[in-house]
Amino acid sequence: MTTEGDGTYQSVDQRTIDAMRATPGITGMMGTVLNVATRAADNAALAAAQEAGGSMIVDPDQVDKLAQFFDDEARAMRERRADIADLATVEAPGLDPVSTQTAEKYGQVASGGSQAYLDNYLKLADYFEATAEKLRKSARQTRTDQQNAADSFGGGNLA
């Protein structure tokens, strides 16, 4: 993403960001900053969409596998927490004002507040864990309801 004169953000193609990251020096560091900022924005958008009432339908036989997937992803994200925290401590490539200010901004993007990558990354891990628990709870309730319905029909098969 890039900042326009009025402070709004415009999308930058991921290939452009990757090319910047591959460039040595300040351009490479700026490409990495843009990459982190873009991913933080993507994670924030996903969380907002889900909080706004996103839903899904899951085959009852696959609920446990799906819940395990979300748990595994959340665990992997938490294991990468230290790596992401390291993004906030990038050393400036030089002592000039541009280098030092860029390193400072990079640290703020990585872990500097409610819009920071680390905070949103951990919120996403929390959301994955909550999703896994909701899936398991729903599956338990569905199984209980099915068993109660079967019992009320004298143990007959509902299918």
Secondary structure in CASP SS format (residue, H / E / C, confidence):
PFRMAT SS
TARGET T0000
AUTHOR 0000-0000-0000
METHOD secondary structure of the structure
MODEL  1
M C 1.00
T E 1.00
T E 1.00
E C 1.00
G C 1.00
D C 1.00
G C 1.00
T C 1.00
Y E 1.00
Q E 1.00
S C 1.00
V C 1.00
D C 1.00
Q H 1.00
R H 1.00
T H 1.00
I H 1.00
D H 1.00
A H 1.00
M H 1.00
R H 1.00
A H 1.00
T C 1.00
P C 1.00
G C 1.00
I H 1.00
T H 1.00
G H 1.00
M H 1.00
M H 1.00
G H 1.00
T H 1.00
V H 1.00
L H 1.00
N H 1.00
V H 1.00
A H 1.00
T H 1.00
R H 1.00
A H 1.00
A H 1.00
D H 1.00
N H 1.00
A H 1.00
A H 1.00
L H 1.00
A H 1.00
A H 1.00
A H 1.00
Q H 1.00
E H 1.00
A C 1.00
G C 1.00
G C 1.00
S C 1.00
M C 1.00
I C 1.00
V C 1.00
D C 1.00
P H 1.00
D H 1.00
Q H 1.00
V H 1.00
D H 1.00
K H 1.00
L H 1.00
A H 1.00
Q H 1.00
F H 1.00
F H 1.00
D H 1.00
D H 1.00
E H 1.00
A H 1.00
R H 1.00
A H 1.00
M H 1.00
R H 1.00
E H 1.00
R C 1.00
R H 1.00
A H 1.00
D H 1.00
I H 1.00
A H 1.00
D H 1.00
L H 1.00
A C 1.00
T C 1.00
V C 1.00
E C 1.00
A C 1.00
P C 1.00
G C 1.00
L C 1.00
D C 1.00
P H 1.00
V H 1.00
S H 1.00
T H 1.00
Q H 1.00
T H 1.00
A H 1.00
E H 1.00
K H 1.00
Y H 1.00
G H 1.00
Q H 1.00
V H 1.00
A H 1.00
S H 1.00
G C 1.00
G C 1.00
S C 1.00
Q C 1.00
A C 1.00
Y H 1.00
L H 1.00
D H 1.00
N H 1.00
Y H 1.00
L H 1.00
K H 1.00
L H 1.00
A H 1.00
D H 1.00
Y H 1.00
F H 1.00
E H 1.00
A H 1.00
T H 1.00
A H 1.00
E H 1.00
K H 1.00
L H 1.00
R H 1.00
K H 1.00
S H 1.00
A H 1.00
R H 1.00
Q H 1.00
T H 1.00
R H 1.00
T H 1.00
D H 1.00
Q H 1.00
Q H 1.00
N H 1.00
A H 1.00
A H 1.00
D H 1.00
S H 1.00
F C 1.00
G C 1.00
G C 1.00
G C 1.00
N C 1.00
L C 1.00
A C 1.00
END
